[in-house]
Amino acid sequence: MTDRSPNLAAMAAALLLAASALTPSARAADAPKEKPAADAASPDGTYFKPEETGSDGSVTVGGQKIDYHAVVGTLVVHPKDWDDAPQKPQGDDKAGNEGNDKNPTAEAAMSYVAYFKKGANAAARPMMFLYNGGPGSSTVWLHMGAFGPKRVVTLDDSHAPAAPYQLINNDGSLLDVSDLVFIDAPGSGFGRIAGPNKEKSFWGIDQDAHAFAEFISGFLNKYGRWNSPKYLFGESYGTTRSAVLANMLENDYEIDLNGVVLLSQILNFDDNLDEPDQNPGNDLPYVLGLPSYAATAWYHKKLNPMPPDLKAFLADVESFATSDYLLGLQDGGTLPDDDRAQLEQKLHRYTGLPVAYWHKANLRVTGGEFEKTLQDDTDTTTGRLDSRFSGPTMDPLSKEADYDPQSAAISSAYVSAFNDYVRHDMHYTGDRAYKPEIDVFRAWTFAHTPPGAESPSPMAVNVMPDLAAAMKYNPNLKVLVNGGYYDLATPYFAAIYELRHLTIPRKLLEQNIEFKTYESGHMVYAHAPALKELHDNVAAFVNQTDNVKK
């Protein structure tokens, strides 16, 4: 469910990215009941041991059959400053924990599903690490909707019927160009956390990135892939993570990346459309979100007259948003009445919302207000993650949308299909429930120490400096950014704005960053034609940057 309470944590909670309704984990009917978790260390002072279940399969991509070996497993990671020397159990007065005083035994068993192409030369075979966002989300969404060998079938822009769900061969899988590792955030998926200060140790911007860096380093050790081309693929909050993680891998782990792929980007939380009214004086979210409002109104045929071409229409809206609209908002309460009236008329023409509504809103409409109001004449709420979706309005008298119809439409299909697939096709026999998302916000810290700083920055989350530092530290690093026109959670135009304002040399901006847009939403891959485009764009990006002689 989407939380729109007026604070920074809630604003980020609204970014539960991937299909973000906190859907209960669908458990296979024959799976044993999960045993209660207990934070009791083993005699050696550890809580978890790595796990691994293997299976084999094949997928056909572009007419090519690819045989693979798959692994469902966990890797154990620890907080920053943990001492990897053998530890004695906590409570042993003689044990000490030199070098590990802050978090002596906290651990996370991070779960993953990996696919390795059979017969491939590991040193020349790219390795892609993929994760969703949340924060606190598993990676079931990218796995079952985008790039795994199997894909769950859902309806294009409406609620999928209940089970049974259909799994099909995924022609959009990236196994044709890369081995794949789908990583679940600490505590989600089959993973668990334990030990003193376990939540503070893993639930925060920097703590989370460190856990993923430890996972990637451990994975390269376990599977002997240090010399493989390496890629990060993050969706939504996963893009926030990728910016921090890329810089951390380069500086703290001496791991240069071949490329970073960002899907539905948010690097600066001040650009968030969910609660901009709680941050008066910053009008950028309204400016950067307007093209997505216009695309949504175009899709639902709420414009009069209806523009014949979406892309040409959006170019016009983008120009207006960054000129007349921006200037009008900057005038604040001193904007002359005639100028205000002209803007209200133009905004009505671009979004379909009534002139009177724009007048009452003082030219500023939040994402939740737009979702509730666009189709209010039929008591219909518009989707947030993908505004092509619609659903019945929960409360016709509410000011904002009370839920996200897109999350409601597809979450059960993804979670149910994965549970069935992993327990039957992949032979996972563990008794743990798979957690699609977990509520991390009771303990999550948004304090982030940017590159070069000695302490966390006292401002809204902004990891643009991290990505900029990573690109300057490794000037060969290439970045591919992907965004959907119908994404009201992380608008595509906000991503373009952020990239244009990275503090990097112009040469890097022009030569190292690509931006692709799609006629889809936040989960671009939920629209089958867009999945094909996304696959082709990412595959081309890998082939151009893997440094392997063809």
C-alpha positions, 0 to 999 in steps of 0.5 A: 500500500502507498503511504503518503504521510508527510515525512521523508521516510513516508515519501521514500516508502511510497517508492516501493518500487517494483510492484510495491503493494506490500503483498503477503508472500504466497506460499506453495501449498505443500511447503512446510510451515516456517519455523520462528526465527530466533536470534541465537548464535551458533557455538562459533558465534554465527547465525547463518550458513550459506545455502545452495540449491542447483537445477538445470534448464533452458530458455530460447531468446531470439530463436537461440536455445540457451542451456543454463545452470541455476542456483537458488541460495544465500550468502552471508554478509556483515556490517561495515567494520566487521572483523572477519577473523574467527569470533567467539560467541558473544557473552564470552568475556574472553572473546573480545571482538577487536575491530568489530565493537559496533556490530559484533555479530550482526549478520544477513543471509542475503538470498539470490537466484543466479543463472549461468550459461552452460559451456561459456568461458567464465572470464569472457562472460558478462555478469549482471547483478540485478535488484529491485528497490523499495527499499526492502523489496525482493527482486521477484519483479525483475526476475519474473517480469523482465529477465529471468528465463520464465516470465509470468503472463499478466494483462497489459493494463488491467487487473490479472485474473486470479490463479492459476497463472501462466509461466512462459518462455521469456524471449526477453531474458538477458541470458543471451548476453550475460549471466544473471544474479537476482539479489534480494535486499537484506531481510527480504526474499528467502533472506533473513537478518539476525544479531544485535542491532541487526536492523540498524546494521542493514537498513539504511542507505549506506548500510544497504549499499555496503551489504550489496557490495559485500554480497557482490564481492562474496559472489565473485569469490564463491563462483570465481568470476572476478575477471568477468565483465561486471554490470549493475542493474537497479530498478527504482530505489535500486537506482539510488542504491546503484549510485552509492554501490558503484562508487563504493565498489570502485573505492572500497573494493577496487572493483571497476564496473563495465556498466550501470543500467538504471530503470525508473531512476530516482537519485534526488528525493527532492524531485519526488512527486508524492509529497512536494506540497510538504516542501514548499519553495521547491517547485521542481517536482511539479515541473518534472512530473508534468510530462508524465501527467500529460502522457497519462491524460493522452493514454486515457483520452482525456484531452480535447483536442487529442494530439495525434502523436505522443512523442511530439506532444510530450516534446511540446509539454516539456518545453512549456514545463521548463519555460512558462510553467517554471517561471510562473511557479517561481513567481509564487504568490506574486504571479499576476492574475492574467498570467495565472489564468493563462497557465491554468488554461494551458495546464488543462489542455495538457492534463485534462484536469479542469481549469477550476481544479488547477486554480484551487491547487494553486497550479501545483498538483501532487502525484496522488492528487492527479491519480485520484482526480484524472478519472474522478468522473467515473469514480476511477483511480489512475495507477501510480507505478503505471498510469495505464492501469486504473481501478475503482476508487476506494473513497470517492471523497478522498483528496488523493489516491488510496492505493495503486491499481497497478500494484493491485493488478499484478502483485499476486501473479508475480509472487504466486508464480515465483513461489510455484516456480522456485519450489517445483521447477528449481527444486528449492526445498527450504521451509522459509516463506519468501518475503516479496517486501518487508517493512524497513521504515521502522528502522531505516535511516536516510542519513547518507555520507556523500563522497568526500564528506566526513559525516552524513548530509543534513538534507534530503537524499541525493546520490547524484554526487555518488554517481558523478564520483563513480564516473569520474573515478572510472571515466570508462564507466558507461550508464544506460538509463531507462524510463517509462512515459506512464511512470508517476512514481519516478517520472522520466523527465526527472531522470533526464533533469538529474542526469543533465545536472550531474557534476561531471565533465561534459564529455562524460555526460555526452559520451558515457550516458544513454537515455531510453524511453518507453510507452510503459510505466515504472515496471517498463517490462510489464508492457510486452512490446516495451520489454522487447525494446528494453531487452534489445537496448540492454543487450546492445549496451552490454555488447558495446561495453563488455570489452570482450573481443568479438 
